[in-house]
Amino acid sequence: MGLFDGFPDLFTDPDVGFGEPVVYTPAGAPTSAVTINAIWTEHPITDGPDFGAVRADVIDLRVDARVVDVPDLAEGDLFERVSSGVVGKAVPPLRPDGAGMVMVTLERVVS
């Protein structure tokens, strides 16, 4: 058993970690949507030379998920934050951490 075994489960568990329900929809199989627990990060990106100005129209979106929950993760897959309905599309880079988690950069989907 490795040092980090079980950490992805802890991190994404809404009761003890940072996770929350997120609907994952593979781009190639839209009828295969599943609800997973993942860590959703959403915050405005600061702009300007002093990084003091905030552009509300530019939001940094990211989701951290267990690799086992998104086994065929690919560019274009969709993630929806259940609590707010915000939808993001996976864009490069998709960064597995080698310890069971993957950080997915998202581009906001506006309907």
N, CA, C and O atoms as a GROMACS GRO file, in nm:
protein
  444
    1MET      N    1   0.084  -0.117   0.000
    1MET     CA    2   0.000   0.000   0.000
    1MET      C    3   0.089   0.124   0.000
    1MET      O    4   0.181   0.135   0.081
    2GLY      N    5   0.061   0.217  -0.092
    2GLY     CA    6   0.140   0.338  -0.104
    2GLY      C    7   0.097   0.446  -0.006
    2GLY      O    8  -0.011   0.439   0.053
    3LEU      N    9   0.181   0.542   0.012
    3LEU     CA   10   0.158   0.652   0.105
    3LEU      C   11   0.030   0.728   0.073
    3LEU      O   12  -0.041   0.770   0.165
    4PHE      N   13  -0.002   0.747  -0.055
    4PHE     CA   14  -0.117   0.829  -0.094
    4PHE      C   15  -0.243   0.748  -0.127
    4PHE      O   16  -0.343   0.806  -0.169
    5ASP      N   17  -0.240   0.618  -0.108
    5ASP     CA   18  -0.359   0.536  -0.132
    5ASP      C   19  -0.475   0.587  -0.047
    5ASP      O   20  -0.460   0.610   0.073
    6GLY      N   21  -0.589   0.605  -0.109
    6GLY     CA   22  -0.708   0.652  -0.038
    6GLY      C   23  -0.724   0.802  -0.032
    6GLY      O   24  -0.833   0.850   0.001
    7PHE      N   25  -0.619   0.879  -0.063
    7PHE     CA   26  -0.629   1.025  -0.058
    7PHE      C   27  -0.733   1.080  -0.156
    7PHE      O   28  -0.809   1.169  -0.118
    8PRO      N   29  -0.739   1.031  -0.281
    8PRO     CA   30  -0.841   1.085  -0.372
    8PRO      C   31  -0.982   1.070  -0.315
    8PRO      O   32  -1.065   1.161  -0.330
    9ASP      N   33  -1.010   0.959  -0.250
    9ASP     CA   34  -1.142   0.938  -0.190
    9ASP      C   35  -1.168   1.041  -0.080
    9ASP      O   36  -1.278   1.097  -0.070
   10LEU      N   37  -1.068   1.067   0.002
   10LEU     CA   38  -1.082   1.165   0.110
   10LEU      C   39  -1.103   1.305   0.055
   10LEU      O   40  -1.192   1.377   0.101
   11PHE      N   41  -1.023   1.344  -0.043
   11PHE     CA   42  -1.032   1.480  -0.098
   11PHE      C   43  -1.168   1.508  -0.160
   11PHE      O   44  -1.219   1.619  -0.148
   12THR      N   45  -1.227   1.410  -0.228
   12THR     CA   46  -1.351   1.433  -0.301
   12THR      C   47  -1.476   1.402  -0.221
   12THR      O   48  -1.586   1.430  -0.267
   13ASP      N   49  -1.463   1.344  -0.103
   13ASP     CA   50  -1.579   1.310  -0.020
   13ASP      C   51  -1.640   1.439   0.037
   13ASP      O   52  -1.572   1.511   0.110
   14PRO      N   53  -1.767   1.470   0.004
   14PRO     CA   54  -1.828   1.593   0.053
   14PRO      C   55  -1.840   1.600   0.205
   14PRO      O   56  -1.848   1.709   0.262
   15ASP      N   57  -1.842   1.485   0.272
   15ASP     CA   58  -1.857   1.485   0.417
   15ASP      C   59  -1.728   1.514   0.492
   15ASP      O   60  -1.732   1.570   0.602
   16VAL      N   61  -1.615   1.478   0.435
   16VAL     CA   62  -1.488   1.497   0.506
   16VAL      C   63  -1.385   1.576   0.426
   16VAL      O   64  -1.284   1.620   0.481
   17GLY      N   65  -1.408   1.594   0.298
   17GLY     CA   66  -1.311   1.661   0.213
   17GLY      C   67  -1.368   1.786   0.150
   17GLY      O   68  -1.448   1.858   0.210
   18PHE      N   69  -1.326   1.811   0.028
   18PHE     CA   70  -1.362   1.934  -0.044
   18PHE      C   71  -1.457   1.908  -0.159
   18PHE      O   72  -1.491   2.001  -0.232
   19GLY      N   73  -1.501   1.786  -0.176
   19GLY     CA   74  -1.580   1.749  -0.292
   19GLY      C   75  -1.725   1.795  -0.285
   19GLY      O   76  -1.777   1.830  -0.179
   20GLU      N   77  -1.787   1.794  -0.402
   20GLU     CA   78  -1.928   1.825  -0.416
   20GLU      C   79  -1.978   1.753  -0.541
   20GLU      O   80  -1.898   1.713  -0.625
   21PRO      N   81  -2.109   1.736  -0.555
   21PRO     CA   82  -2.162   1.669  -0.674
   21PRO      C   83  -2.136   1.748  -0.802
   21PRO      O   84  -2.163   1.868  -0.810
   22VAL      N   85  -2.084   1.678  -0.902
   22VAL     CA   86  -2.056   1.734  -1.033
   22VAL      C   87  -2.102   1.631  -1.136
   22VAL      O   88  -2.070   1.513  -1.124
   23VAL      N   89  -2.176   1.677  -1.237
   23VAL     CA   90  -2.219   1.586  -1.343
   23VAL      C   91  -2.110   1.585  -1.450
   23VAL      O   92  -2.073   1.689  -1.504
   24TYR      N   93  -2.060   1.466  -1.479
   24TYR     CA   94  -1.955   1.446  -1.580
   24TYR      C   95  -2.019   1.383  -1.703
   24TYR      O   96  -2.083   1.279  -1.694
   25THR      N   97  -2.001   1.448  -1.820
   25THR     CA   98  -2.056   1.398  -1.945
   25THR      C   99  -1.944   1.384  -2.048
   25THR      O  100  -1.892   1.486  -2.095
   26PRO      N  101  -1.906   1.262  -2.084
   26PRO     CA  102  -1.805   1.244  -2.188
   26PRO      C  103  -1.855   1.302  -2.320
   26PRO      O  104  -1.970   1.281  -2.357
   27ALA      N  105  -1.768   1.373  -2.392
   27ALA     CA  106  -1.806   1.437  -2.518
   27ALA      C  107  -1.855   1.336  -2.621
   27ALA      O  108  -1.949   1.366  -2.695
   28GLY      N  109  -1.796   1.220  -2.627
   28GLY     CA  110  -1.833   1.120  -2.726
   28GLY      C  111  -1.952   1.035  -2.688
   28GLY      O  112  -1.999   0.953  -2.767
   29ALA      N  113  -2.003   1.054  -2.566
   29ALA     CA  114  -2.115   0.970  -2.520
   29ALA      C  115  -2.207   1.054  -2.430
   29ALA      O  116  -2.212   1.030  -2.310
   30PRO      N  117  -2.279   1.150  -2.488
   30PRO     CA  118  -2.361   1.241  -2.406
   30PRO      C  119  -2.470   1.172  -2.324
   30PRO      O  120  -2.520   1.230  -2.228
   31THR      N  121  -2.507   1.052  -2.360
   31THR     CA  122  -2.608   0.980  -2.280
   31THR      C  123  -2.545   0.906  -2.163
   31THR      O  124  -2.615   0.841  -2.085
   32SER      N  125  -2.414   0.916  -2.149
   32SER     CA  126  -2.342   0.846  -2.041
   32SER      C  127  -2.307   0.938  -1.925
   32SER      O  128  -2.210   0.912  -1.854
   33ALA      N  129  -2.385   1.044  -1.904
   33ALA     CA  130  -2.357   1.137  -1.794
   33ALA      C  131  -2.369   1.065  -1.660
   33ALA      O  132  -2.460   0.984  -1.639
   34VAL      N  133  -2.276   1.096  -1.569
   34VAL     CA  134  -2.279   1.041  -1.434
   34VAL      C  135  -2.249   1.151  -1.334
   34VAL      O  136  -2.177   1.246  -1.365
   35THR      N  137  -2.304   1.138  -1.215
   35THR     CA  138  -2.274   1.233  -1.109
   35THR      C  139  -2.160   1.176  -1.026
   35THR      O  140  -2.167   1.063  -0.977
   36ILE      N  141  -2.055   1.255  -1.012
   36ILE     CA  142  -1.937   1.216  -0.935
   36ILE      C  143  -1.917   1.320  -0.826
   36ILE      O  144  -1.978   1.427  -0.828
   37ASN      N  145  -1.831   1.290  -0.731
   37ASN     CA  146  -1.786   1.390  -0.634
   37ASN      C  147  -1.651   1.439  -0.682
   37ASN      O  148  -1.560   1.360  -0.708
   38ALA      N  149  -1.638   1.572  -0.693
   38ALA     CA  150  -1.513   1.631  -0.739
   38ALA      C  151  -1.496   1.766  -0.670
   38ALA      O  152  -1.588   1.818  -0.607
   39ILE      N  153  -1.376   1.821  -0.681
   39ILE     CA  154  -1.346   1.952  -0.623
   39ILE      C  155  -1.360   2.056  -0.732
   39ILE      O  156  -1.284   2.054  -0.829
   40TRP      N  157  -1.456   2.146  -0.719
   40TRP     CA  158  -1.483   2.250  -0.819
   40TRP      C  159  -1.417   2.378  -0.772
   40TRP      O  160  -1.438   2.420  -0.658
   41THR      N  161  -1.339   2.442  -0.859
   41THR     CA  162  -1.275   2.569  -0.828
   41THR      C  163  -1.320   2.671  -0.930
   41THR      O  164  -1.312   2.649  -1.051
   42GLU      N  165  -1.370   2.784  -0.880
   42GLU     CA  166  -1.421   2.888  -0.968
   42GLU      C  167  -1.393   3.023  -0.902
   42GLU      O  168  -1.446   3.052  -0.794
   43HIS      N  169  -1.311   3.105  -0.966
   43HIS     CA  170  -1.286   3.238  -0.911
   43HIS      C  171  -1.242   3.334  -1.022
   43HIS      O  172  -1.187   3.291  -1.124
   44PRO      N  173  -1.266   3.464  -1.001
   44PRO     CA  174  -1.228   3.563  -1.102
   44PRO      C  175  -1.076   3.571  -1.116
   44PRO      O  176  -1.001   3.552  -1.020
   45ILE      N  177  -1.034   3.600  -1.238
   45ILE     CA  178  -0.892   3.619  -1.265
   45ILE      C  179  -0.861   3.767  -1.253
   45ILE      O  180  -0.932   3.850  -1.309
   46THR      N  181  -0.755   3.800  -1.180
   46THR     CA  182  -0.717   3.940  -1.168
   46THR      C  183  -0.640   3.984  -1.291
   46THR      O  184  -0.576   3.903  -1.358
   47ASP      N  185  -0.646   4.112  -1.318
   47ASP     CA  186  -0.585   4.166  -1.439
   47ASP      C  187  -0.515   4.297  -1.405
   47ASP      O  188  -0.554   4.365  -1.310
   48GLY      N  189  -0.415   4.333  -1.480
   48GLY     CA  190  -0.345   4.459  -1.460
   48GLY      C  191  -0.207   4.438  -1.404
   48GLY      O  192  -0.177   4.332  -1.349
   49PRO      N  193  -0.122   4.541  -1.417
   49PRO     CA  194   0.017   4.527  -1.372
   49PRO      C  195   0.032   4.506  -1.222
   49PRO      O  196   0.129   4.443  -1.177
   50ASP      N  197  -0.063   4.558  -1.144
   50ASP     CA  198  -0.053   4.538  -0.999
   50ASP      C  199  -0.143   4.423  -0.952
   50ASP      O  200  -0.153   4.397  -0.832
   51PHE      N  201  -0.208   4.356  -1.048
   51PHE     CA  202  -0.299   4.246  -1.019
   51PHE      C  203  -0.408   4.285  -0.920
   51PHE      O  204  -0.462   4.201  -0.849
   52GLY      N  205  -0.441   4.415  -0.918
   52GLY     CA  206  -0.544   4.463  -0.826
   52GLY      C  207  -0.680   4.472  -0.890
   52GLY      O  208  -0.781   4.468  -0.820
   53ALA      N  209  -0.685   4.483  -1.022
   53ALA     CA  210  -0.815   4.493  -1.089
   53ALA      C  211  -0.869   4.353  -1.116
   53ALA      O  212  -0.796   4.264  -1.156
   54VAL      N  213  -0.998   4.337  -1.092
   54VAL     CA  214  -1.062   4.207  -1.114
   54VAL      C  215  -1.154   4.219  -1.234
   54VAL      O  216  -1.238   4.308  -1.240
   55ARG      N  217  -1.139   4.128  -1.329
   55ARG     CA  218  -1.228   4.123  -1.445
   55ARG      C  219  -1.332   4.017  -1.417
   55ARG      O  220  -1.303   3.897  -1.420
   56ALA      N  221  -1.454   4.060  -1.389
   56ALA     CA  222  -1.560   3.966  -1.355
   56ALA      C  223  -1.598   3.878  -1.473
   56ALA      O  224  -1.658   3.772  -1.454
   57ASP      N  225  -1.564   3.920  -1.595
   57ASP     CA  226  -1.601   3.842  -1.713
   57ASP      C  227  -1.504   3.729  -1.742
   57ASP      O  228  -1.531   3.645  -1.828
   58VAL      N  229  -1.393   3.725  -1.672
   58VAL     CA  230  -1.294   3.618  -1.692
   58VAL      C  231  -1.286   3.536  -1.564
   58VAL      O  232  -1.238   3.584  -1.461
   59ILE      N  233  -1.332   3.414  -1.572
   59ILE     CA  234  -1.338   3.326  -1.455
   59ILE      C  235  -1.246   3.206  -1.478
   59ILE      O  236  -1.249   3.144  -1.584
   60ASP      N  237  -1.166   3.175  -1.378
   60ASP     CA  238  -1.082   3.056  -1.380
   60ASP      C  239  -1.167   2.940  -1.331
   60ASP      O  240  -1.212   2.939  -1.217
   61LEU      N  241  -1.187   2.840  -1.418
   61LEU     CA  242  -1.264   2.721  -1.380
   61LEU      C  243  -1.173   2.600  -1.382
   61LEU      O  244  -1.090   2.584  -1.472
   62ARG      N  245  -1.190   2.516  -1.283
   62ARG     CA  246  -1.112   2.393  -1.276
   62ARG      C  247  -1.190   2.291  -1.196
   62ARG      O  248  -1.267   2.327  -1.106
   63VAL      N  249  -1.171   2.165  -1.228
   63VAL     CA  250  -1.228   2.058  -1.148
   63VAL      C  251  -1.117   1.956  -1.123
   63VAL      O  252  -1.040   1.922  -1.213
   64ASP      N  253  -1.110   1.908  -1.001
   64ASP     CA  254  -1.016   1.803  -0.964
   64ASP      C  255  -1.100   1.680  -0.934
   64ASP      O  256  -1.185   1.682  -0.845
   65ALA      N  257  -1.076   1.572  -1.009
   65ALA     CA  258  -1.157   1.451  -0.997
   65ALA      C  259  -1.068   1.329  -0.978
   65ALA      O  260  -0.949   1.331  -1.008
   66ARG      N  261  -1.129   1.223  -0.926
   66ARG     CA  262  -1.057   1.096  -0.916
   66ARG      C  263  -1.046   1.039  -1.057
   66ARG      O  264  -1.142   1.042  -1.134
   67VAL      N  265  -0.931   0.988  -1.091
   67VAL     CA  266  -0.908   0.928  -1.223
   67VAL      C  267  -1.008   0.816  -1.249
   67VAL      O  268  -1.055   0.801  -1.362
   68VAL      N  269  -1.041   0.737  -1.148
   68VAL     CA  270  -1.135   0.627  -1.168
   68VAL      C  271  -1.276   0.675  -1.204
   68VAL      O  272  -1.353   0.600  -1.264
   69ASP      N  273  -1.309   0.800  -1.170
   69ASP     CA  274  -1.441   0.854  -1.202
   69ASP      C  275  -1.448   0.909  -1.344
   69ASP      O  276  -1.557   0.923  -1.400
   70VAL      N  277  -1.333   0.939  -1.404
   70VAL     CA  278  -1.328   0.994  -1.540
   70VAL      C  279  -1.224   0.916  -1.622
   70VAL      O  280  -1.127   0.974  -1.671
   71PRO      N  281  -1.244   0.785  -1.636
   71PRO     CA  282  -1.140   0.699  -1.693
   71PRO      C  283  -1.103   0.731  -1.838
   71PRO      O  284  -0.989   0.708  -1.880
   72ASP      N  285  -1.197   0.782  -1.915
   72ASP     CA  286  -1.169   0.814  -2.056
   72ASP      C  287  -1.170   0.964  -2.079
   72ASP      O  288  -1.212   1.011  -2.185
   73LEU      N  289  -1.126   1.040  -1.980
   73LEU     CA  290  -1.126   1.186  -1.986
   73LEU      C  291  -1.062   1.234  -2.115
   73LEU      O  292  -0.955   1.188  -2.154
   74ALA      N  293  -1.129   1.330  -2.181
   74ALA     CA  294  -1.078   1.384  -2.306
   74ALA      C  295  -1.120   1.530  -2.320
   74ALA      O  296  -1.215   1.576  -2.258
   75GLU      N  297  -1.046   1.600  -2.403
   75GLU     CA  298  -1.081   1.738  -2.436
   75GLU      C  299  -1.224   1.740  -2.488
   75GLU      O  300  -1.262   1.656  -2.570
   76GLY      N  301  -1.304   1.836  -2.442
   76GLY     CA  302  -1.442   1.848  -2.486
   76GLY      C  303  -1.543   1.786  -2.391
   76GLY      O  304  -1.663   1.810  -2.405
   77ASP      N  305  -1.497   1.704  -2.295
   77ASP     CA  306  -1.589   1.648  -2.196
   77ASP      C  307  -1.649   1.764  -2.115
   77ASP      O  308  -1.586   1.867  -2.096
   78LEU      N  309  -1.772   1.744  -2.066
   78LEU     CA  310  -1.841   1.849  -1.992
   78LEU      C  311  -1.851   1.815  -1.844
   78LEU      O  312  -1.866   1.698  -1.806
   79PHE      N  313  -1.842   1.918  -1.761
   79PHE     CA  314  -1.860   1.907  -1.617
   79PHE      C  315  -1.960   2.013  -1.576
   79PHE      O  316  -1.946   2.130  -1.614
   80GLU      N  317  -2.061   1.974  -1.498
   80GLU     CA  318  -2.161   2.070  -1.450
   80GLU      C  319  -2.164   2.070  -1.299
   80GLU      O  320  -2.180   1.966  -1.236
   81ARG      N  321  -2.148   2.188  -1.241
   81ARG     CA  322  -2.156   2.202  -1.096
   81ARG      C  323  -2.304   2.197  -1.057
   81ARG      O  324  -2.382   2.285  -1.093
   82VAL      N  325  -2.342   2.094  -0.983
   82VAL     CA  326  -2.481   2.072  -0.949
   82VAL      C  327  -2.538   2.191  -0.870
   82VAL      O  328  -2.652   2.231  -0.894
   83SER      N  329  -2.462   2.246  -0.778
   83SER     CA  330  -2.513   2.351  -0.690
   83SER      C  331  -2.546   2.481  -0.763
   83SER      O  332  -2.630   2.558  -0.717
   84SER      N  333  -2.482   2.507  -0.877
   84SER     CA  334  -2.504   2.635  -0.946
   84SER      C  335  -2.548   2.620  -1.091
   84SER      O  336  -2.598   2.716  -1.151
   85GLY      N  337  -2.530   2.501  -1.148
   85GLY     CA  338  -2.564   2.482  -1.289
   85GLY      C  339  -2.458   2.530  -1.386
   85GLY      O  340  -2.478   2.524  -1.507
   86VAL      N  341  -2.345   2.580  -1.335
   86VAL     CA  342  -2.236   2.625  -1.422
   86VAL      C  343  -2.178   2.504  -1.494
   86VAL      O  344  -2.153   2.400  -1.433
   87VAL      N  345  -2.156   2.519  -1.624
   87VAL     CA  346  -2.102   2.409  -1.706
   87VAL      C  347  -1.968   2.452  -1.762
   87VAL      O  348  -1.952   2.564  -1.809
   88GLY      N  349  -1.872   2.361  -1.757
   88GLY     CA  350  -1.741   2.384  -1.814
   88GLY      C  351  -1.702   2.270  -1.907
   88GLY      O  352  -1.737   2.154  -1.884
   89LYS      N  353  -1.629   2.305  -2.013
   89LYS     CA  354  -1.580   2.206  -2.109
   89LYS      C  355  -1.431   2.186  -2.086
   89LYS      O  356  -1.356   2.283  -2.071
   90ALA      N  357  -1.387   2.060  -2.081
   90ALA     CA  358  -1.246   2.028  -2.059
   90ALA      C  359  -1.161   2.077  -2.175
   90ALA      O  360  -1.190   2.049  -2.292
   91VAL      N  361  -1.056   2.152  -2.142
   91VAL     CA  362  -0.960   2.203  -2.240
   91VAL      C  363  -0.820   2.170  -2.191
   91VAL      O  364  -0.799   2.150  -2.072
   92PRO      N  365  -0.724   2.163  -2.283
   92PRO     CA  366  -0.587   2.134  -2.239
   92PRO      C  367  -0.537   2.244  -2.146
   92PRO      O  368  -0.574   2.360  -2.162
   93PRO      N  369  -0.454   2.211  -2.050
   93PRO     CA  370  -0.400   2.078  -2.022
   93PRO      C  371  -0.489   1.999  -1.927
   93PRO      O  372  -0.553   2.056  -1.838
   94LEU      N  373  -0.492   1.869  -1.945
   94LEU     CA  374  -0.555   1.775  -1.852
   94LEU      C  375  -0.438   1.714  -1.775
   94LEU      O  376  -0.354   1.647  -1.834
   95ARG      N  377  -0.431   1.735  -1.643
   95ARG     CA  378  -0.310   1.702  -1.569
   95ARG      C  379  -0.332   1.598  -1.459
   95ARG      O  380  -0.370   1.632  -1.348
   96PRO      N  381  -0.308   1.469  -1.491
   96PRO     CA  382  -0.311   1.368  -1.384
   96PRO      C  383  -0.193   1.390  -1.291
   96PRO      O  384  -0.084   1.428  -1.334
   97ASP      N  385  -0.214   1.366  -1.161
   97ASP     CA  386  -0.107   1.391  -1.065
   97ASP      C  387  -0.025   1.267  -1.030
   97ASP      O  388   0.070   1.275  -0.953
   98GLY      N  389  -0.062   1.151  -1.087
   98GLY     CA  390   0.012   1.029  -1.060
   98GLY      C  391  -0.026   0.964  -0.928
   98GLY      O  392   0.029   0.859  -0.892
   99ALA      N  393  -0.119   1.024  -0.854
   99ALA     CA  394  -0.161   0.969  -0.726
   99ALA      C  395  -0.312   0.947  -0.722
   99ALA      O  396  -0.372   0.941  -0.614
  100GLY      N  397  -0.374   0.935  -0.840
  100GLY     CA  398  -0.516   0.903  -0.844
  100GLY      C  399  -0.610   1.017  -0.873
  100GLY      O  400  -0.731   0.997  -0.880
  101MET      N  401  -0.556   1.138  -0.889
  101MET     CA  402  -0.639   1.255  -0.918
  101MET      C  403  -0.597   1.315  -1.052
  101MET      O  404  -0.485   1.294  -1.100
  102VAL      N  405  -0.690   1.390  -1.114
  102VAL     CA  406  -0.658   1.462  -1.236
  102VAL      C  407  -0.717   1.603  -1.223
  102VAL      O  408  -0.832   1.621  -1.181
  103MET      N  409  -0.636   1.704  -1.259
  103MET     CA  410  -0.680   1.842  -1.259
  103MET      C  411  -0.724   1.875  -1.401
  103MET      O  412  -0.646   1.862  -1.496
  104VAL      N  413  -0.848   1.918  -1.416
  104VAL     CA  414  -0.906   1.946  -1.547
  104VAL      C  415  -0.932   2.096  -1.558
  104VAL      O  416  -1.010   2.152  -1.481
  105THR      N  417  -0.868   2.160  -1.654
  105THR     CA  418  -0.893   2.300  -1.684
  105THR      C  419  -1.023   2.308  -1.763
  105THR      O  420  -1.044   2.231  -1.856
  106LEU      N  421  -1.111   2.402  -1.725
  106LEU     CA  422  -1.241   2.414  -1.789
  106LEU      C  423  -1.258   2.550  -1.857
  106LEU      O  424  -1.205   2.651  -1.812
  107GLU      N  425  -1.332   2.547  -1.965
  107GLU     CA  426  -1.375   2.669  -2.033
  107GLU      C  427  -1.525   2.678  -2.011
  107GLU      O  428  -1.598   2.584  -2.041
  108ARG      N  429  -1.570   2.791  -1.961
  108ARG     CA  430  -1.713   2.805  -1.929
  108ARG      C  431  -1.797   2.792  -2.056
  108ARG      O  432  -1.764   2.851  -2.160
  109VAL      N  433  -1.905   2.714  -2.048
  109VAL     CA  434  -2.000   2.697  -2.156
  109VAL      C  435  -2.118   2.787  -2.126
  109VAL      O  436  -2.185   2.772  -2.024
  110VAL      N  437  -2.144   2.881  -2.216
  110VAL     CA  438  -2.256   2.973  -2.198
  110VAL      C  439  -2.370   2.927  -2.287
  110VAL      O  440  -2.351   2.906  -2.407
  111SER      N  441  -2.488   2.911  -2.227
  111SER     CA  442  -2.600   2.864  -2.307
  111SER      C  443  -2.691   2.978  -2.348
  111SER      O  444  -2.791   2.956  -2.416
   0.00000   0.00000   0.00000
